[in-house]
Amino acid sequence: MTAVETLLVSIDRTYLGALYRVVIGFFLIPVLSRLGLDVSSVWTLAVGLLVVLLSLRIFPVIVRKLVPFSSAANAVWNERRQIAKIYDSYQWQKLFFVGIGLAGYTLVSREFLNSRIFISVFCVACGAIGLARWSAVVNKVRSGLVHKGAI
């Protein structure tokens, strides 16, 4: 793998994956506001969040189709897609970090609107459940209770 591929593959294995999701969550409200949307509405935030989450899923697919990556990098990403299909918690845990970013923006802006608090708490709570479930799966794999090939 090239240095760029190694960096891209390692994003989800290091703190960088969490960090970039926190940054995305932090800037979600300002971006929606710049687009002229009503960021005080829970529905606007929910739809904006769904669009961001879908974009986080679709954008890498498009990049992988357009940019030729090595078979080693593609194998890692393919394995992760298979894990995501088997264990929903692998995907839900991403909400935790986006929610941390949303909550961080709410704290920094000091605009404690019910909609922002609700969406932030929802993301952090659901994401925490996903993190806990994913941690349990990883621990089972490490202890040999689940065959590594099963994930």
N, C-alpha and C positions, 0 to 999 in steps of 0.2 A: 504494500500500500504506500501511496505517496504521503508526504507530510500533511497535506490538506485532507486527504482521506482519513488519515489517522486522527486528526483533530475532529473531523465531522463524526466519525464513528465513536470517538471517546466522549462526545458531548453528553450523552445519556448515561455514561458510566462515571461521570465526575460531577462536581458541584456546578459545572457550567450549564448543564441541562436545567437544574433548579434555578440558577441565576437568570438565565434568559427568559424563563417563564415568569419569574417575579417581575422582571423589567417589562415584559409584555402586559402583565396585569396592572403594573403601575401606570403605564401610558394609555391604557384602554379608555379611561374616562376623558383625558385631555384630547385624544384623537377623535372620539365621538363628538365631543364638544366643538372641536374645530370643523367637523363636518356639518355643524349646525343642528345636531340632534338634541333632543331634550334629555340631558343626562340626569335629570331628577326623577325620571320615570323608570320604575323597575322593569317594565317591558322593554324599553330602549336598551337598558343595560343587559338584560337577559338575551335579547336578540344580538346585540353587539358581541357578547361573550360567545354565543353559539357560532357567529361568523368567524371570530378569531379562532375558536377551537377547530372548526372545519378547515380554516386556512392552514392551521398548523398540521393538519392531516393531509391536505391536498397539495400544498406547496412542495413538500419533499418528494411526493410522487412525481410531480411535474419535473422537478430538477433531476431526479434519477432517470427520467425518460430522455431528457434533453442532453445531459452531460454523461459522457462515458466514464463510469467508475470501474475499478478493478473488480474481479470476481470475488476477491477476499472481502472487500467492503460491501458488495452486494449480498454476500452470504451472511454477514453480520446483520444487515438490515432485514433480510428475509427471515432470519431466526427471530428477530424482535417482532416482526409482523405476526409470525406464528404464535409467539408468546401472547401478544395482544389479543389475538383471536380466541385463545384458550382462556386467558385470565383477564377479565374486564378490569380488575383492580390495577393492572399495569397502566391502563389509560386513565382511570379515575384519579390516580395519585397525582397526575399532572394538574388537576384542578386545585390541589392544595397550594402549589406555588403561585399559580395565577391569582388565587384568592389572597395570598399573602401580599402580592403586589397591589391588588385592589384595596386591601385594608391599609397598606402603607400609604397609598395616595390619599385615602380618606383621612388618615391621621395628619399627614403633611398639609393637606389643603384646609383642614379643620371644617370641612363641609360635611357634617354628620347627618346626612339625609337618610331616611329610613330605607330607601331603595339601595343605596350604596352599602349600608350596613347589612341588609338582608342578603344581597348578592355575595358580599365578601364572606359572611358567615356560612352561607350555603356552600360556597366553593371550598372554604377551609374545612368545614365539617365533613362534606362528602369526600374531599381529597384525603383527609386524615383517615377516614375509614378505608379508602383505597390503599393508602400507605400501610396501614396495619395489616390488611389482607395480603398485600404483596409481600410484606416482611414475613408473614407466616408461611407463604409459599416458598420464598427463598430459604427460610430456615429448614423447611421440610426437605428441600433439595440438598442442602448442605449436610443434613443429618442422615441422608440416604433413604428417607421414608418415601420419597417420590423419585423415580428414575429421571435423571437429568434430560434424557431424550424426550420425556413426556412434556417438557416445557420447551 
